């Protein structure tokens, strides 16, 4: 998925949405990132997907849990860490064939359904949720790098939610330049947005111990504990530095239900009164 020419024509221009000024196109640079992917139970993952148009991406007979953490060092709205927890997915009236969506990403709408998306700052919540419908909320986050590994921990309400630690490869020179789609549920709608990023990475495939995922006891993570997450990752990687763009074009459509919903989904009331603070919460408490 290549960067649209429309975004390139925005260079040097500005936007102002919900009181938040943006240099255009909306992007980041000099930002390290870590990633890890684990297999999960397909049928259990399917029950977490919203509506009828997104389906878990199938690899063998499993679905895929995707953990991506980016330490955004240079952005229009300041520095923040973003801890993405998603399920690999496709879009369509029925599930896609196995593996093909990896090759034909655009026809199958290959991307991820974003289950949870904690960030460091309130302004990131206001922009990400209010504009693109991303399930952002402020949490205690860190992003630590040493010679052997990179890690990030996510705490909320004084409790551990999740920690991911990725072992660094000997070489981090493999070029990556790609785009993807994020699917999010907000205001009773399915929101689809597009991201593009590039950088050089070191990665491992099917290597035992290349990443360690730890789940805490916070209620927010309980649905993931029932997914039978594999002990070892199918993929892990670390980018010392990335450059990214978030498309200003996005799509949304109604989620439909077989009966009238009884619970009102989270809506604009959750973001309308937020300020533009770039302050972070205290870092999470280290775990053994």
MARTI-831818 format. One line per field, with one value per residue: residue number from 1; residue in three letters; x, y, z of N, C-alpha, C, O in turn. Coordinates in steps of 0.001 Angstrom, whole numbers, plus 500000, padded with zeros to 6 digits. Layout:
num <- NUM  ... .
residu <- ALA  ... .
n.x <- X  ... .
n.y <- Y  ... .
n.z <- Z  ... .
ca.x <- X  ... .
ca.y <- Y  ... .
ca.z <- Z  ... .
c.x <- X  ... .
c.y <- Y  ... .
c.z <- Z  ... .
o.x <- X  ... .
o.y <- Y  ... .
o.z <- Z  ... .
//
This chain:
num <- 1  2  3  4  5  6  7  8  9  10  11  12  13  14  15  16  17  18  19  20  21  22  23  24  25  26  27  28  29  30  31  32  33  34  35  36  37  38  39  40  41  42  43  44  45  46  47  48  49  50  51  52  53  54  55  56  57  58  59  60  61  62  63  64  65  66  67  68  69  70  71  72  73  74  75  76  77  78  79  80  81  82  83  84  85  86  87  88  89  90  91  92  93  94  95  96  97  98  99  100  101  102  103  104  105  106  107  108  109  110  111  112  113  114  115  116  117  118  119  120  121  122  123  124  125  126  127  128  129  130  131  132  133  134  135  136  137  138  139  140  141  142  143  144  145  146  147  148  149  150  151  152  153  154  155  156  157  158  159  160  161  162  163  164  165  166  167  168  169  170  171  172  173  174  175  176  177  178  179  180  181  182  183  184  185  186  187  188  189  190  191  192  193  194  195  196  197  198  199  200  201  202  203  204  205  206  207  208  209  210  211  212  213  214  215  216  217  218  219  220  221  222  223  224  225  226  227  228  229  230  231  232  233  234  235  236  237  238  239  240  241  242  243  244  245  246  247  248  249  250  251  252  253  254  255  256  257  258  259  260  261  262  263  264  265  266  267  268  269  270  271  272  273  274  275  276  277  278  279  280  281  282  283  284  285  286  287  288 .
residu <- UNK  UNK  UNK  UNK  UNK  UNK  UNK  UNK  UNK  UNK  UNK  UNK  UNK  UNK  UNK  UNK  UNK  UNK  UNK  UNK  UNK  UNK  UNK  UNK  UNK  UNK  UNK  UNK  UNK  UNK  UNK  UNK  UNK  UNK  UNK  UNK  UNK  UNK  UNK  UNK  UNK  UNK  UNK  UNK  UNK  UNK  UNK  UNK  UNK  UNK  UNK  UNK  UNK  UNK  UNK  UNK  UNK  UNK  UNK  UNK  UNK  UNK  UNK  UNK  UNK  UNK  UNK  UNK  UNK  UNK  UNK  UNK  UNK  UNK  UNK  UNK  UNK  UNK  UNK  UNK  UNK  UNK  UNK  UNK  UNK  UNK  UNK  UNK  UNK  UNK  UNK  UNK  UNK  UNK  UNK  UNK  UNK  UNK  UNK  UNK  UNK  UNK  UNK  UNK  UNK  UNK  UNK  UNK  UNK  UNK  UNK  UNK  UNK  UNK  UNK  UNK  UNK  UNK  UNK  UNK  UNK  UNK  UNK  UNK  UNK  UNK  UNK  UNK  UNK  UNK  UNK  UNK  UNK  UNK  UNK  UNK  UNK  UNK  UNK  UNK  UNK  UNK  UNK  UNK  UNK  UNK  UNK  UNK  UNK  UNK  UNK  UNK  UNK  UNK  UNK  UNK  UNK  UNK  UNK  UNK  UNK  UNK  UNK  UNK  UNK  UNK  UNK  UNK  UNK  UNK  UNK  UNK  UNK  UNK  UNK  UNK  UNK  UNK  UNK  UNK  UNK  UNK  UNK  UNK  UNK  UNK  UNK  UNK  UNK  UNK  UNK  UNK  UNK  UNK  UNK  UNK  UNK  UNK  UNK  UNK  UNK  UNK  UNK  UNK  UNK  UNK  UNK  UNK  UNK  UNK  UNK  UNK  UNK  UNK  UNK  UNK  UNK  UNK  UNK  UNK  UNK  UNK  UNK  UNK  UNK  UNK  UNK  UNK  UNK  UNK  UNK  UNK  UNK  UNK  UNK  UNK  UNK  UNK  UNK  UNK  UNK  UNK  UNK  UNK  UNK  UNK  UNK  UNK  UNK  UNK  UNK  UNK  UNK  UNK  UNK  UNK  UNK  UNK  UNK  UNK  UNK  UNK  UNK  UNK  UNK  UNK  UNK  UNK  UNK  UNK  UNK  UNK  UNK  UNK  UNK  UNK  UNK  UNK  UNK  UNK  UNK  UNK  UNK  UNK  UNK  UNK  UNK  UNK .
n.x <- 500857  500892  501910  499401  499224  497864  498458  501134  500929  500115  502210  503734  501377  498492  496270  493248  491518  488882  489946  492607  495688  497321  500335  500618  501327  499799  502105  505021  508384  511746  511172  511304  510223  508510  507473  505308  503894  501379  499874  496364  493231  490968  488079  487373  488566  487045  484643  485184  485241  483804  480503  479672  481488  484243  486748  488654  492024  493271  495688  496968  494975  494476  494004  495500  497237  498282  500849  501948  504157  504928  507270  506650  508567  508860  506304  503386  501792  503374  505443  504771  503915  502533  500562  499620  497123  496001  493961  494728  493105  490624  488549  485209  482300  482455  484697  488174  490306  492894  496093  496352  495528  497851  499384  497705  496820  495292  492898  491676  491360  493216  494312  494223  492057  491611  491859  492570  494072  496104  497645  500166  499499  496895  496147  496693  494731  492422  492706  493147  490942  488698  488808  489603  488366  489727  490376  491577  493042  494288  497149  499504  502610  505676  508795  511439  514848  517664  520933  520341  517586  514190  511478  508102  505791  502464  500364  497375  495186  496759  497370  498946  498510  499590  502754  505356  508248  510901  513462  516458  517725  520861  521457  519940  518844  517101  515073  511868  508864  505734  502102  499007  495765  493624  491009  488361  485984  483571  481238  479096  479761  481826  485090  487496  490822  493953  497419  500902  504215  507788  511064  514065  514630  515279  514492  512720  511584  509350  510947  511886  511492  512064  510477  508679  505604  503590  500727  498621  496445  494384  490961  490487  492003  491008  489363  491357  492793  491381  491907  493728  496550  499557  502614  505098  506197  505095  506284  508620  509959  512165  512445  514862  514369  511643  509634  506500  503142  499847  496880  494632  492274  489495  487160  483773  481091  477789  477565  475740  473032  471346  469217  467644  470101  470844  472628  474273  476879  480263  480711  480970  480911  482966  485240  484833  485221  487890  491200  494212  496486  499891  501081  502424  501330  502626  505434  504975  504970  507845  508000  508906 .
n.y <- 498817  501985  505399  507817  510231  512490  512999  513691  516098  517727  518697  521237  522520  523134  521878  522180  520736  520049  521920  521226  521899  520865  520044  519263  516517  514457  513107  511206  510942  509680  507660  504933  501478  498486  495139  492283  489102  486718  483469  482830  481482  480887  480895  481998  484494  485512  486130  488480  490392  493311  493839  492660  492719  492563  490136  487656  487362  484456  482091  479064  477213  479175  482425  485746  487564  490849  492855  496061  498570  501937  504449  507523  510044  512429  514364  516134  516694  516446  514370  510897  507589  504822  502038  499409  496950  494440  492488  490578  491083  490824  492417  492167  490476  487891  485557  485646  483624  481406  482840  484175  486936  488143  488549  489783  492430  494838  494152  492396  493944  493856  494159  495340  494734  496983  496316  497446  500544  502135  505272  507812  510549  513044  514716  513085  511152  512732  513567  511105  509430  511137  512014  509833  507670  505835  503530  505050  505804  507287  506003  504406  504164  502862  502827  501040  500610  498615  497190  494537  494123  495393  496907  497330  498457  498351  499815  500304  502060  501443  498777  496019  495662  494729  493522  493674  492263  492354  490583  491878  491688  490659  492192  495137  496013  495489  496662  498150  499116  500028  499917  499952  498970  500154  499045  500166  500277  502633  504943  503397  502747  501370  502188  502917  503416  504551  503776  504498  503410  503403  502016  500556  497258  494696  491307  488306  485064  482639  481974  480601  482150  484698  486829  488032  487852  489241  489028  490955  491373  493143  494001  494870  493368  490853  489555  488813  486890  484610  483675  481727  482279  481785  480454  481183  483652  484106  485939  488540  491817  494695  498136  500511  503108  504803  506210  507685  508012  509174  508707  511266  510629  508684  506018  505288  503358  502159  499884  496913  495081  492049  492541  495318  497265  497248  498535  501632  502547  503739  507204  510522  512009  511144  512410  515108  517084  516937  518201  519582  518456  517508  516104  513276  510347  508898  506644  503077  500621  498680  495185  491885 .
n.z <- 500000  498930  499714  499333  496664  497347  500040  499865  498560  500574  501996  503900  504506  506693  509245  511234  513616  515778  517501  517598  516267  513261  511633  508241  506031  508647  510750  511882  513125  513665  515511  517578  517436  518464  517750  517933  517225  517882  517841  518192  519397  516808  516660  519123  518887  516811  518049  519307  517389  515919  514541  511170  509095  509416  509866  511608  510572  509081  509843  509149  511252  513005  514566  514727  517149  517524  518693  518935  519659  519769  520238  520040  519182  517778  516792  515572  517771  519986  522199  522759  523937  522266  522660  521035  520841  518943  516654  513919  510800  508150  505652  504546  503143  503948  505623  504676  502479  503747  504399  501822  502113  503043  500821  498933  500014  499788  498214  500025  502218  504303  507621  510958  513711  516192  519425  521896  522896  524524  525370  526032  526408  526883  524737  522569  522913  522517  519820  518380  519076  518809  516133  514401  515552  517127  519812  522017  525197  528180  529848  532103  530797  529415  527548  526925  526094  525523  524872  524275  524247  523751  525392  526627  529014  530252  532399  534341  536418  538617  538266  536578  533134  530656  529486  527126  525831  523605  522029  520704  517372  515832  513621  512425  509942  507907  505343  505620  504200  504171  504228  506079  507403  509954  511989  513936  516612  517378  518681  517832  515301  512682  512197  509769  509195  507746  507719  507163  507078  507510  507874  509270  510268  512728  512942  513987  513078  514124  516336  519307  522416  521482  522050  524887  526395  528847  530760  532824  535723  535374  534754  532130  530387  530470  528389  526529  527838  527501  524981  524345  523901  522142  523488  522449  520067  516630  515151  515713  516207  516010  515535  515323  514536  513097  510441  509971  508554  508990  507435  506359  505267  505944  506649  507613  508896  509795  512517  512537  514081  515153  516808  518503  519996  523491  525074  525128  523003  523604  523083  521589  523888  525448  524628  524060  526033  526637  527188  525694  526778  527052  528999  530745  532546  535615  535227  534669  537351  537777  536957  538075 .
ca.x <- 500000  501769  501398  498648  499787  497146  499188  502373  500596  499800  503442  503781  500062  498100  494884  492774  490348  488514  490845  493974  496368  498166  501146  500186  500436  499993  503133  505994  509723  512713  510380  511540  509014  508666  506307  505287  502641  501151  498650  495275  492104  490234  486665  487268  488894  485920  483601  485584  485187  482540  479739  479708  482343  485642  486924  490049  492928  493508  496957  496632  493629  494578  494004  496780  497259  499360  501254  502834  504371  505749  507660  506596  509458  508647  504998  502742  501159  504316  505924  503927  504008  501260  500653  498494  496768  495056  493757  494832  491772  490296  487234  484390  481049  482764  486124  489079  491075  494123  497376  496284  495483  499197  499898  496744  496330  494254  491608  491065  491262  494021  494721  494007  491014  492298  491122  492893  495091  496528  498666  500719  499002  495482  495936  496662  493391  491443  492820  493003  489585  487699  488847  489691  487609  490610  490019  492671  492818  495582  497582  500909  503359  507086  509424  512824  515733  519070  521653  519826  516127  513320  510278  507121  504840  501181  499627  496166  494563  497679  497498  499557  497650  500393  504142  505949  509700  511384  514917  516982  518528  522229  521426  518656  519070  516146  514186  510418  508111  504425  500930  498042  494462  493150  489559  488032  484566  483345  479962  478199  480206  483132  485944  488654  491824  495113  498729  502042  505433  509002  512196  514901  514308  515802  513314  512832  510405  509180  512098  511507  512082  512416  509654  507979  504359  503078  499407  498322  495145  493385  489782  490495  492713  490401  488982  492517  493261  490592  492176  494750  497702  500710  503701  506150  505660  505391  507103  508958  510893  512458  512886  515506  513796  510643  508924  505148  502094  498469  496059  493492  491079  489055  485800  482992  479743  477079  477542  474344  472784  470106  468168  467961  471086  470352  473664  474772  478337  481013  480513  481746  480984  484222  486372  484510  485723  489312  492076  495303  497664  500919  501690  502308  501190  503871  505756  504458  505843  508541  507667  510048 .
ca.y <- 500000  503146  506653  508537  511507  513548  513323  514365  517480  518484  519192  522681  523062  522918  521578  522525  519885  519996  522791  520719  522246  519815  520147  518228  515457  514052  512080  511070  510577  509380  506958  503482  500664  497041  494384  490837  488476  485415  482798  482743  480664  481601  481077  482926  485818  485950  486662  489822  491309  494039  493817  491487  492955  492259  488751  487383  486806  483056  481470  477689  477260  480115  483864  486355  488703  491750  493854  497054  499716  502963  505589  508676  511080  513684  514445  517445  516883  516150  513000  509964  506166  504217  500591  498862  495531  494220  491158  490630  490889  491172  493051  491613  489858  486588  485412  485465  482379  481420  483360  485070  488361  488675  488905  490713  493141  495827  493538  491742  494887  493301  495129  494847  495301  497497  495945  498400  501454  503127  506242  508555  511913  513328  515267  511957  510573  513642  513508  509755  508916  512073  512142  508548  506636  504847  503353  505555  506281  507528  504952  504445  503446  503164  502230  500898  500008  498396  496535  493200  494025  496568  496482  498338  497993  499068  499737  501118  502023  500826  497351  495624  495155  493910  493889  492962  492433  491779  490461  492541  490873  491138  493237  495822  496715  495044  497794  497920  500276  499446  500555  499030  499519  499950  499022  500481  500455  503848  505613  502503  502645  500786  503221  502358  504426  504010  504238  504147  503597  502814  501982  499372  496425  493365  490523  486850  484286  481339  481725  480448  483101  485981  487861  487559  488575  489027  489609  491246  490989  494193  493499  495259  492377  489536  488858  488244  485706  483463  483443  480671  482897  480897  480820  481817  484439  483685  487023  489645  492712  495982  499203  501597  504382  504725  507397  507255  508945  508767  509286  512065  510022  507495  505590  504793  502903  501677  498489  496485  494043  491314  493124  496678  497230  497741  499357  502700  502474  504948  508201  511759  512559  510708  513211  516507  517996  516716  519305  519203  518233  516576  515523  511832  509788  508306  505381  501889  500001  497521  493846  490961 .
ca.z <- 500000  498796  500239  498299  496226  498053  501259  499489  498190  501780  502605  504105  504813  508077  509534  512576  513848  517196  518243  517574  515012  512704  510429  507311  506517  510036  510701  512961  512687  514717  516519  517653  517559  518614  517311  518160  516798  518500  517399  519159  518949  515764  516982  520247  518355  515979  518918  519734  516257  515870  513295  510285  507936  509684  510274  511948  509567  509428  509494  509491  511833  514105  514319  515097  518049  517124  519675  518320  520540  519126  521064  519136  519710  517062  516134  515657  519081  521052  522409  523496  523622  521850  522885  520262  520975  517857  516072  512470  510244  506768  505529  503478  503594  504519  505929  503532  502498  504536  503922  500662  502463  503232  499492  498312  501189  499472  497877  501186  503326  505392  508632  512310  514553  517370  520630  522941  522388  525502  524965  527164  526584  526659  523400  521647  523051  521905  518369  517830  519247  518303  514670  513693  516254  517736  521231  522836  526560  528806  530758  532512  529776  529224  526374  527369  525098  525844  523781  524003  524123  523856  526109  527012  530017  530247  533654  534415  537743  539559  537990  535319  532070  529749  529206  525995  525714  522353  521935  519518  516461  515672  512605  512306  508677  506890  505041  505612  503716  503919  504801  506644  507790  511324  512150  515320  516895  518165  518415  517125  513918  512407  511622  509072  508891  507037  508184  506307  507852  506972  508783  509150  511413  512975  513292  514124  512709  514780  517199  520708  523337  520859  522692  526083  526641  530198  530984  534218  536267  535185  534034  530724  529592  530662  527151  525851  528565  527052  523558  524171  523246  522062  524400  521668  518946  515263  514607  516603  515547  516610  514638  516062  514128  512028  509971  509673  508157  509252  506371  506811  504683  506669  506335  508740  508568  510969  512945  512646  515071  514877  517631  518937  521094  524770  525687  524268  522908  523919  522040  521613  525247  526063  524144  523767  527066  526890  526805  524810  527616  526602  530198  530909  533882  536125  534557  535368  538340  537173  537444  538037 .
c.x <- 500894  501100  500653  499318  499120  497903  500481  502116  500273  501038  503428  502439  499652  496611  494544  491466  490104  489479  492287  494620  497296  499039  500734  501338  500755  500996  504025  507342  510591  512082  510663  510243  509379  507360  506442  503919  502553  499901  497649  494158  491222  488795  486474  487582  487730  484823  483926  485475  483830  481839  479929  480721  483824  485738  488379  490820  493309  494884  496892  495202  493566  494371  495305  496556  498479  499605  502259  502939  505330  506020  507757  507406  509239  507314  504471  502218  502071  504675  504869  504226  502613  501420  499426  498345  495683  494955  493816  493498  491726  488900  486481  483144  481270  484266  486941  489771  492317  495274  497294  496216  496846  499788  499022  496061  495176  492921  490901  490918  492061  494477  494598  492788  491680  491426  491347  494054  495438  497642  499077  500001  497521  495243  495923  495313  492374  491485  492526  491605  488559  487652  488744  488959  488454  490320  491129  492186  494184  495901  499042  501707  504839  507564  510915  513641  517108  519709  521026  518322  515467  512028  509356  506134  503640  500474  498412  495562  495442  497884  498204  498482  498459  501824  504641  507438  510180  512906  515401  517827  519934  522308  520017  518700  518081  515146  512719  509744  506726  503326  499996  496766  494169  491631  489247  486522  484388  482028  478960  478536  481538  483940  487174  489601  493073  496403  499800  503303  506608  510113  513019  514794  515226  514636  513636  511515  510432  510379  511649  512242  512437  511579  508928  506772  503842  501747  499171  496917  494075  492200  489798  491107  492062  489978  490161  493019  492531  490898  493210  495955  498889  501821  504798  505557  505934  506262  507413  509980  511063  512995  513579  514913  512794  510160  507527  504228  500739  497578  494919  492189  490732  487605  485083  481622  479124  477380  476077  474220  471477  468920  468588  468947  470522  471365  474164  476293  478987  480907  481359  481821  482298  485417  486102  485108  487209  490128  493199  496609  498601  501608  501434  501961  502531  504165  505217  505473  506517  508069  508883  510067 .
c.y <- 501233  504402  507402  509859  512677  513974  514071  515823  518351  519076  520724  523324  522621  522578  522000  521782  519760  520801  522352  521094  521124  520357  519004  517790  515072  512903  512077  510733  510309  508570  505457  502722  499204  496368  492923  490309  487074  484777  482745  481890  481451  481889  482047  484351  486377  486599  488073  490847  492011  493873  492540  491612  492735  490869  488514  486843  485404  482607  480049  477696  478221  481549  484434  487566  489552  492783  494777  498250  500673  504090  506807  509834  512434  513602  515865  517734  516453  514682  512165  508535  505671  502703  499944  497358  495249  492765  491306  490306  491201  491784  492447  490966  488472  486500  485144  484102  482526  482033  484348  486557  488973  489171  489965  491530  494092  495173  492914  492691  494453  494406  494522  495504  495703  497252  496966  499263  502527  504015  507053  509863  512066  513872  514158  511240  511423  513571  512128  509204  509835  512164  510784  507404  505568  504733  503806  505974  506426  506429  505188  503560  503804  502524  502223  500134  499803  497617  495211  493148  495396  496093  497661  497707  498933  498782  500656  500954  501307  499335  497117  495147  494218  494429  493042  493276  491673  491739  491096  491579  491461  492271  493818  496706  496332  496166  497373  499217  499789  500280  499507  499746  499187  500012  499215  500658  501652  504476  504709  502355  501913  501836  502559  503489  503744  504617  503742  504365  502925  502911  500743  498567  495220  492522  489039  486215  482949  480980  481710  481472  484448  487137  487224  488456  488217  489749  489805  490826  492064  493649  493807  494181  490991  488858  488222  486993  484448  483061  482350  481206  481945  481388  481588  482564  483784  484733  487999  490525  494016  496930  500284  502962  504154  506117  506953  508378  508336  509483  510112  511577  508778  507220  505182  504352  502272  500207  498079  495252  493324  491836  494543  496613  497846  498656  500393  502628  503794  505928  509442  512389  512197  511556  514703  517484  517794  517931  518773  518971  517199  515893  514015  511492  509231  507002  504191  501326  498774  496210  492967  490191 .
c.z <- 500000  499356  499130  497934  496941  499314  500949  499123  499406  502452  502703  504417  506220  508177  510948  512790  515341  518058  518258  516246  514563  511588  509522  506403  507956  510068  511923  512349  513911  515848  516522  517881  517777  518224  517710  517760  517379  517901  518546  518565  517980  516174  518140  519795  517553  516825  519418  518616  516198  514521  512485  509152  508180  510307  510640  510747  510009  508929  510048  510038  513004  513620  514883  515999  517717  518220  518991  519259  519849  520116  520148  519727  519051  516322  516270  517057  520227  521157  523139  523061  523276  521883  522228  520490  519949  517447  514559  511828  508755  506766  504352  504035  504183  504794  504670  503604  503367  503741  502757  501029  502770  501915  498841  499415  500867  499106  499083  502378  504537  506355  510009  512923  515851  518605  521740  522470  523435  524959  526187  527448  526245  525251  522345  521707  522293  520386  517806  517928  518594  516790  513986  514398  516905  519234  522179  524226  527208  529818  531139  531565  529862  527926  526669  526333  525722  524699  523372  523741  524122  524509  526366  527978  530062  531559  533586  535800  538767  539365  536658  534351  531167  529707  528046  525961  524486  522361  520628  518686  516341  514652  512512  511064  507589  506602  504982  505186  503328  504545  505351  507029  509242  511335  513633  515466  517811  517726  517687  515662  513855  511661  511008  508701  508337  507570  507216  507130  507154  508006  508503  510433  511536  513444  513378  513722  513426  515666  518655  521565  522741  521390  523878  526343  528028  530346  532470  534606  536085  534373  532538  529835  529672  529358  526418  526545  528126  525608  523294  523397  523276  522985  523683  520480  517606  514569  515717  515906  516293  515551  515477  515746  513008  511662  509561  509245  508495  508253  506963  506180  505499  506329  507611  508250  509804  511243  513075  513527  514751  515683  518015  520105  522366  525462  524686  524200  523277  522759  522248  522998  525938  525639  524078  524778  527378  526458  525908  525577  527001  527787  530259  532361  534334  535386  535346  536354  537719  537788  537330  536717 .
o.x <- 501584  499875  501230  499905  499732  497981  500873  502969  500168  500916  503149  502361  500354  495811  495437  490434  491013  489792  493125  494152  497975  498551  500524  502209  501859  500759  503820  507428  510232  512418  510303  509287  510430  506282  507549  502906  503533  498974  498024  494150  490781  488339  485524  486953  487454  484149  483040  485604  482802  482494  480290  480817  484599  484929  489264  490334  493633  495198  496775  494294  492713  494536  496116  495793  499592  498690  503302  501933  506406  505103  508804  506963  509412  507191  505037  502200  501593  504275  504167  504724  501631  502297  498335  499302  494568  495763  493046  492821  492662  488164  487055  482950  480383  485034  486472  489820  492737  495413  498095  496798  496987  500595  499527  494880  494190  491889  489672  490411  491633  494967  494839  492516  492254  490396  490406  494922  495102  498483  498434  499896  496971  494239  495225  494807  491566  490443  491745  491115  487653  486583  487910  488937  487948  490043  491569  491058  495135  495023  499720  501507  505211  506828  511569  513182  517648  519077  521168  517840  516086  511541  509766  505696  503780  500036  498416  495439  494936  498505  498078  497639  498075  502070  504381  507833  509898  513560  514813  518558  520167  523114  519028  518610  518204  514435  512378  510016  506557  503585  500175  496690  494431  491036  489797  485859  484972  481735  478070  477714  482277  483518  487822  489225  493233  496474  499638  503444  506448  510100  512703  514857  515858  513853  514677  510448  511415  510777  511102  513456  513053  511935  508609  506909  503676  501654  499483  496277  492964  492405  489185  490769  492517  490216  489991  493610  493013  490219  493534  496333  499195  501953  505365  504528  506879  506891  506566  510779  510220  513881  512909  514945  513063  510256  507382  504484  500515  497524  494307  491114  491585  486907  485720  481073  479827  477443  475271  475169  470586  467766  469752  468655  469807  471003  474444  476947  478340  481001  482342  482697  482701  486494  487044  485465  487730  489790  493133  497696  498168  502600  500366  502262  503461  503233  505024  506678  505826  507776  509801  510953 .
o.y <- 501492  504465  507608  510523  513729  515163  514977  516683  519572  519875  521417  524542  521842  522941  522163  522143  519404  520424  523020  520655  520505  521051  517886  518587  515331  511849  512837  510296  510657  508771  504768  503253  498742  496949  492393  490987  486329  485481  482631  481613  482555  483025  482830  485305  487575  487520  488779  492046  491367  493779  491491  490708  492724  490484  489119  485987  485183  482729  479848  478150  478098  481854  483701  488473  489032  493498  494323  498866  500278  504611  507082  510508  513471  512866  516688  518888  516132  513862  512662  508298  506052  502148  499938  496595  495758  491927  492070  489367  491763  491685  492239  490910  487930  487294  484505  483490  483639  481774  485282  487376  490196  490101  490930  491341  494141  495590  492907  492295  494657  495453  493331  496682  494861  497898  497316  498792  503697  503562  506995  510262  511322  513529  514272  510774  510901  513521  511991  508579  509367  512367  510591  506283  504488  505747  503042  506438  505750  505980  506047  502346  504887  501772  503267  499140  500700  497412  494800  492226  496410  495003  498821  496572  500149  497659  501656  499836  500646  498685  497914  494324  493071  495624  491840  494438  490484  492737  490870  490753  492615  493190  493084  497932  496801  496592  496362  500283  499195  501223  498312  500974  498076  500922  498517  501134  501701  504536  505207  501897  501844  502317  501733  504412  502528  505816  502722  505388  502019  503771  499968  499111  494792  492979  488580  486765  482212  479817  482690  481639  485271  488300  486036  489671  487041  490948  488931  490032  491911  492915  493080  494087  490057  487658  487201  486125  483338  482193  482075  480652  481362  482586  482531  482156  483008  484462  488262  490040  494399  496579  500925  503867  503397  507063  505944  509548  507140  510713  509709  512067  507918  508078  504775  504916  501898  499392  498808  494486  493916  491617  494915  495967  498848  499453  500067  502646  504841  505537  509422  513214  512855  511438  515494  518603  518423  518605  517643  519259  516161  515188  513540  512254  509106  506319  504287  501529  497907  496137  493269  489366 .
o.z <- 500986  499462  498062  498788  497123  499623  501685  499343  499286  503381  501725  504576  506865  507315  511780  512223  516092  519187  518862  515195  515382  510695  509992  506055  508437  509478  512869  511202  515037  517015  515567  518446  517331  518351  517812  517935  517372  517499  519713  517365  518298  516045  518144  520253  517606  516364  519898  518862  516408  513483  513017  508322  507224  511151  510034  510009  511176  507745  511257  509341  513883  512439  515448  515665  517638  518627  518521  519610  519401  520750  519561  520657  519690  515343  516989  517488  521315  520331  524020  521960  523914  521221  522799  520353  520066  517848  513977  512247  508185  507747  503283  505249  504842  504249  503729  504671  503682  502546  502703  500317  502759  501900  498266  499705  501603  499632  499151  503427  505673  505931  510200  512689  516542  518796  522453  521736  523253  524182  527235  528607  525433  524626  521338  520686  521524  519732  516864  516988  517904  516214  513102  513889  517211  519875  523039  524391  526814  530554  530576  531530  530314  527286  526664  525770  526368  523663  522220  523083  524443  524211  526329  527789  529930  531809  532869  536300  539674  540206  535729  534708  530940  529871  527988  526055  524340  522663  519570  519234  516702  514792  512519  511122  506457  507512  504368  505739  502263  505293  505114  506987  509703  510759  514485  514545  518893  516532  516997  514867  514837  510609  511651  507978  508442  507840  506546  507801  506335  508887  507600  511535  510571  514276  512910  513994  513349  515735  519160  521452  523418  521198  523866  526491  528353  530086  533278  533917  536593  533407  531756  528655  529011  529219  525753  525905  528355  525060  522138  522365  524317  523233  524234  519942  517459  513546  516571  515104  517104  514773  516286  516579  512074  512444  508870  509528  508310  508223  507952  506527  505717  505789  508582  507303  510743  510323  513653  513696  514142  515314  517866  521111  522317  526328  523533  525243  523264  521596  522989  523256  526897  526222  524042  524410  528298  525485  525425  525075  526499  527606  529874  533280  533537  534961  536558  536210  537185  538982  536567  536497 .
//
